[in-house]
Amino acid sequence: MKIKILIPVYNDWQSVAKLLENINLEVLNLEYEFSVIIINDASTEPRPQNFNNINNFKSIKIIDMKINKGHARCNAAGLKYIFEKEEFDYVIPMDGDGEDRPVEVLQFIDNLKYNPDKPIVGERTKRSEGFFFKFCYWTHKLITYTFAGQSIKFGNYTCLPKSIVEKMIKEQATWSSFSGSLAKVAKDRAVVSSERGTRYFGPTKMSFKNLIIHSLSIIGVFKLNVLLRSILFIVAYMFLIHQNITIIMLIPIILVLILLVSTFKVSNRENLDELNDSLSNISNIEEIR
């Protein structure tokens, strides 16, 4: 069985090196073929020419992007590259900073015995951030469920069979939200418990601003749900105020709905076009082991 570990990185090479050393130790006794694909998101700091103390990976490839695109887009481009250019059975995308704990790779692998054809997601059971951030994260989940009708408790740290990777690279939402896209294309998912680890080096990069963007990206995947639920809320609110609702009162809402749906279709088409063209943003591919 061939497993690809997909890691996007921007400048944090010290953390990636430590992460690979730790994964290397975790998979020491597993009889599977592991390879690593690192997506270098146009880092401004020089990348290493090699990684030390790593013996259990068949190969380590670094794919250099021409333009910085951000974490979600690197994951999307990485999935597309792996599907089109590599031989594999599963892909494990994970952050390169240590917050996705290497020990949980074993949980994914063990779960494959029972769910070989399902995506396996790491649902967060414990977080390492402070109270304020945890509160904001809880609020984000509440808003997502209220407007999108989705309870998404997982991030990028997953184990994806080849069939799901194929679906994700055909889904325009993958370009903007990994977890939202996976929730959309795979309703039936296996779950393992995942504790958020502590960054190896430096402070966390998940700020309150980034959390808002993350939340909006997920909600944006389920645009139709959001529109319909918003209209229901508006109609309910109008009913509470006016008691009687006429067709004329609903016309502005219907017009806004048509306009927004048209806008979303254009946006989705652009996202899919950019995803399909993502490999053109690769400037260099180097196998360093």
C-alpha positions as CSV (number, residue, x, y, z in Angstrom):
1,M,0.0,0.0,0.0
2,K,1.4,3.4,-1.1
3,I,0.7,6.4,1.2
4,K,1.6,10.0,0.3
5,I,2.0,12.5,3.1
6,L,1.2,16.0,1.8
7,I,2.7,19.0,3.7
8,P,2.3,22.7,2.6
9,V,5.0,25.0,4.0
10,Y,5.8,28.7,4.0
11,N,9.3,29.4,5.4
12,D,8.8,27.1,8.5
13,W,11.5,24.6,7.4
14,Q,12.8,24.0,10.9
15,S,9.4,22.7,11.9
16,V,9.0,20.5,8.8
17,A,12.4,18.9,9.4
18,K,11.4,18.0,13.0
19,L,8.0,16.8,11.8
20,L,9.5,14.4,9.3
21,E,11.9,13.0,11.9
22,N,8.9,12.3,14.2
23,I,6.8,10.7,11.4
24,N,9.9,8.7,10.5
25,L,10.0,7.2,14.0
26,E,6.2,6.5,14.1
27,V,6.1,4.5,10.8
28,L,9.3,2.6,11.6
29,N,7.6,-0.8,12.0
30,L,4.8,-0.4,9.5
31,E,4.9,-2.4,6.3
32,Y,3.7,0.3,4.0
33,E,5.4,2.5,1.4
34,F,5.5,6.1,2.7
35,S,6.5,9.1,0.5
36,V,6.4,12.8,1.3
37,I,5.2,15.6,-1.0
38,I,6.1,19.1,0.4
39,I,4.4,22.1,-1.3
40,N,6.7,25.1,-0.9
41,D,4.4,28.1,-1.1
42,A,6.9,30.4,-2.6
43,S,8.9,30.7,0.6
44,T,11.2,33.7,1.0
45,E,13.7,31.7,3.1
46,P,16.0,29.1,1.4
47,R,14.7,25.6,1.6
48,P,17.0,22.7,2.8
49,Q,18.8,20.5,0.3
50,N,18.2,17.5,2.4
51,F,16.7,16.2,5.7
52,N,18.7,14.2,8.2
53,N,17.8,11.2,10.3
54,I,15.1,10.0,7.9
55,N,15.2,6.5,6.6
56,N,11.6,5.2,6.4
57,F,10.4,7.2,3.4
58,K,10.7,6.0,-0.1
59,S,11.1,9.5,-1.4
60,I,10.8,13.2,-0.4
61,K,9.8,15.6,-3.1
62,I,9.7,19.4,-2.8
63,I,7.4,21.2,-5.2
64,D,8.2,24.9,-5.5
65,M,5.3,27.2,-6.3
66,K,5.9,30.4,-8.4
67,I,3.5,32.5,-6.4
68,N,2.4,32.4,-2.8
69,K,-1.2,31.1,-2.8
70,G,-1.9,30.2,0.8
71,H,-2.4,27.0,2.8
72,A,-5.8,25.8,1.2
73,R,-4.6,26.4,-2.3
74,C,-1.4,24.5,-1.7
75,N,-3.3,21.5,-0.4
76,A,-5.6,21.7,-3.5
77,A,-2.6,21.9,-5.9
78,G,-0.8,19.1,-4.0
79,L,-3.8,16.8,-4.3
80,K,-4.1,17.5,-8.0
81,Y,-0.4,16.9,-8.5
82,I,-0.4,13.6,-6.6
83,F,-3.5,12.3,-8.4
84,E,-2.2,13.1,-11.9
85,K,1.6,12.4,-11.4
86,E,2.0,9.8,-8.6
87,E,1.1,6.2,-7.9
88,F,-0.7,6.1,-4.5
89,D,-3.5,4.5,-2.6
90,Y,-4.0,7.1,0.2
91,V,-3.0,10.7,0.9
92,I,-2.5,12.1,4.4
93,P,-2.5,16.0,4.3
94,M,-1.2,17.6,7.4
95,D,0.2,20.8,8.7
96,G,4.0,21.1,8.9
97,D,4.3,22.9,12.2
98,G,3.6,20.1,14.7
99,E,0.0,21.0,15.5
100,D,-1.0,17.8,13.6
101,R,0.6,15.2,15.8
102,P,2.6,12.5,14.0
103,V,1.6,9.8,16.5
104,E,-2.0,10.1,15.0
105,V,-0.7,8.8,11.6
106,L,-0.9,5.4,13.3
107,Q,-4.5,5.9,14.1
108,F,-5.3,6.6,10.5
109,I,-3.4,3.6,9.3
110,D,-5.0,1.3,11.9
111,N,-8.5,2.6,10.9
112,L,-7.9,1.7,7.3
113,K,-8.5,-2.0,8.2
114,Y,-12.1,-1.2,9.0
115,N,-12.7,1.7,6.5
116,P,-10.5,1.1,3.5
117,D,-12.8,3.1,1.1
118,K,-13.9,6.0,3.4
119,P,-12.0,9.2,4.1
120,I,-10.9,9.2,7.7
121,V,-10.9,12.6,9.5
122,G,-9.2,13.6,12.7
123,E,-11.9,15.3,14.8
124,R,-10.5,17.7,17.5
125,T,-11.1,16.5,21.0
126,K,-8.7,18.8,22.7
127,R,-7.2,22.2,21.7
128,S,-4.0,23.9,22.9
129,E,-5.1,27.5,22.5
130,G,-6.3,29.9,25.2
131,F,-9.8,30.5,26.4
132,F,-10.6,33.4,24.1
133,F,-9.6,31.5,21.0
134,K,-11.5,28.4,22.1
135,F,-14.6,30.6,22.6
136,C,-14.1,32.1,19.1
137,Y,-13.7,28.6,17.6
138,W,-16.9,27.4,19.3
139,T,-18.7,30.5,17.9
140,H,-17.3,29.7,14.4
141,K,-18.7,26.1,14.7
142,L,-22.1,27.4,15.9
143,I,-22.4,29.9,13.0
144,T,-21.3,27.3,10.5
145,Y,-24.0,24.9,11.7
146,T,-26.7,27.6,11.9
147,F,-26.2,29.0,8.4
148,A,-24.6,26.1,6.4
149,G,-26.2,23.2,8.3
150,Q,-22.9,21.5,8.7
151,S,-21.0,20.5,11.9
152,I,-17.4,20.3,10.8
153,K,-15.0,19.4,13.6
154,F,-12.0,18.5,11.4
155,G,-9.4,20.3,9.4
156,N,-6.8,19.2,6.9
157,Y,-5.5,16.3,8.9
158,T,-7.2,13.4,7.2
159,C,-6.5,10.2,5.3
160,L,-8.0,10.2,1.9
161,P,-8.5,7.2,-0.4
162,K,-7.8,7.7,-4.1
163,S,-11.5,7.8,-5.0
164,I,-12.0,10.8,-2.7
165,V,-8.9,12.6,-3.9
166,E,-10.4,12.4,-7.4
167,K,-13.7,13.9,-6.3
168,M,-11.9,16.7,-4.4
169,I,-9.9,17.8,-7.4
170,K,-13.1,18.1,-9.4
171,E,-14.8,20.1,-6.7
172,Q,-14.3,23.9,-7.0
173,A,-14.6,24.4,-3.2
174,T,-11.3,22.5,-2.7
175,W,-9.5,25.6,-3.9
176,S,-10.9,27.7,-1.0
177,S,-11.7,25.3,1.9
178,F,-10.3,21.8,2.3
179,S,-12.6,20.7,5.1
180,G,-15.7,22.2,3.5
181,S,-15.0,20.5,0.2
182,L,-14.5,17.1,1.9
183,A,-17.7,17.5,3.9
184,K,-19.5,18.3,0.6
185,V,-18.1,15.4,-1.5
186,A,-18.0,12.7,1.2
187,K,-21.0,12.5,3.5
188,D,-19.9,9.1,4.9
189,R,-16.7,9.6,6.8
190,A,-14.8,7.6,9.4
191,V,-13.6,9.4,12.5
192,V,-10.5,9.2,14.8
193,S,-9.9,11.4,17.8
194,S,-7.3,14.1,17.3
195,E,-5.7,16.3,19.9
196,R,-4.2,19.5,18.6
197,G,-0.5,19.6,19.3
198,T,1.8,22.4,20.1
199,R,3.9,24.1,17.4
200,Y,7.5,23.0,17.3
201,F,8.9,26.5,16.8
202,G,7.4,29.9,17.0
203,P,3.8,31.1,17.8
204,T,0.7,29.7,16.2
205,K,-0.3,31.3,12.9
206,M,-4.0,30.9,13.5
207,S,-5.1,34.4,14.5
208,F,-8.6,35.7,15.1
209,K,-8.6,37.2,11.6
210,N,-7.5,33.9,10.0
211,L,-10.2,32.1,12.0
212,I,-12.9,34.4,10.5
213,I,-11.5,33.8,7.0
214,H,-11.5,30.1,7.7
215,S,-15.1,30.2,8.9
216,L,-16.3,32.2,5.9
217,S,-14.5,29.8,3.6
218,I,-16.3,26.8,5.0
219,I,-19.7,28.6,4.9
220,G,-19.0,29.7,1.3
221,V,-18.9,26.0,0.3
222,F,-22.6,25.6,1.2
223,K,-23.8,28.8,-0.5
224,L,-27.3,27.5,-1.4
225,N,-27.9,26.3,2.2
226,V,-26.8,29.7,3.5
227,L,-29.1,31.5,1.1
228,L,-32.1,29.4,1.9
229,R,-31.6,29.5,5.7
230,S,-31.0,33.3,5.6
231,I,-34.3,33.8,3.7
232,L,-36.1,31.7,6.2
233,F,-34.6,33.8,9.0
234,I,-35.6,37.0,7.2
235,V,-39.1,35.8,6.5
236,A,-39.5,34.7,10.1
237,Y,-38.3,38.1,11.3
238,M,-40.6,39.9,9.0
239,F,-43.5,37.8,10.1
240,L,-42.8,38.6,13.8
241,I,-42.8,42.4,13.0
242,H,-45.5,42.7,10.3
243,Q,-47.6,39.6,11.1
244,N,-48.9,39.6,7.5
245,I,-46.5,39.0,4.6
246,T,-47.5,39.6,1.0
247,I,-45.9,38.5,-2.3
248,I,-44.8,42.0,-3.0
249,M,-42.8,42.1,0.2
250,L,-41.0,38.9,-0.8
251,I,-40.0,40.2,-4.3
252,P,-36.8,42.0,-3.1
253,I,-35.7,38.9,-1.3
254,I,-36.3,36.7,-4.4
255,L,-34.4,39.2,-6.6
256,V,-31.4,39.2,-4.2
257,L,-31.5,35.4,-4.2
258,I,-31.3,35.2,-8.0
259,L,-28.5,37.7,-8.1
260,L,-26.5,35.9,-5.4
261,V,-26.9,32.5,-7.0
262,S,-25.7,33.9,-10.4
263,T,-22.7,35.5,-8.7
264,F,-21.9,32.2,-6.9
265,K,-22.0,30.2,-10.1
266,V,-19.5,32.6,-11.7
267,S,-17.3,32.4,-8.6
268,N,-17.4,28.6,-8.6
269,R,-16.4,28.4,-12.2
270,E,-13.4,30.7,-11.6
271,N,-12.3,28.6,-8.6
272,L,-12.5,25.4,-10.6
273,D,-10.6,26.9,-13.5
274,E,-7.9,28.1,-11.1
275,L,-7.7,24.6,-9.5
276,N,-7.4,22.9,-12.9
277,D,-4.6,25.3,-13.8
278,S,-2.9,25.1,-10.5
279,L,0.0,22.9,-11.8
280,S,1.1,25.7,-14.1
281,N,2.1,27.6,-10.9
282,I,4.8,25.0,-10.2
283,S,8.3,26.4,-10.9
284,N,10.4,23.4,-9.8
285,I,10.1,19.8,-8.6
286,E,13.0,18.2,-6.8
287,E,13.3,14.8,-5.2
288,I,15.8,15.3,-2.3
289,R,15.7,11.8,-1.1
